[in-house]
């Protein structure tokens, strides 16, 4: 019983240390992102800076979606027809590009 308790404590401690290490380690992307949106240069993002970052990400996502829609809308009428939708499914597969023509057809 004591052996199991020691094992559980050791495992829990190892997980806590590993999690803390991952949580505090800034990758290059996170560091660059922090520097970009940290306008007061205090090393942390406050609510206003986080809101600015969220707005920038939403704008970037909207831009990507618009590009993808423009690519799929082959006749440029602003609406995906059934044939355009079927072409998209055939080209990209059911999982949005992760599978495509190599997936097994059911």
Buried (B, 14 or more C-beta within 10 A) or exposed (E): EEEEEEEEEEEEEEEEEEEEEEEEEEEEEEEEBBEEBBEEEEEEBEEEBEEBBEEEEEEEEEEEEEEBEEEBBEEEEEEBEEEBEEBBEEEBBEEEEEEBEEEEEE
